Amino acid sequence: MQRLKIAVSVAAVLVFLICVYSFLVGNGVFGGKFENEAIPWYFLAKGLFCSVALYLLAEILEALRK
């Protein structure tokens, strides 16, 4: 079960980092400007939700196993 928790935590961090990166690229931050577009904000919110959901899933599975 410990390996599953580590794997899910790594997946949650990866999902979060990918979504933050797509947010930054979509808003043009790396180009030296900031454009407030709607789709990048959606990716940021989705990344936050999915990473928290994955982490909570690992915690729930660990609690059910005990």
PyMOL commands that set and color helices and strands:
alter all, ss='L'
color gray80, all
select helices_A, chain A and resi 2-26+29-31+38-65
alter helices_A, ss='H'
color red, helices_A
deselect
rebuild
show_as cartoon
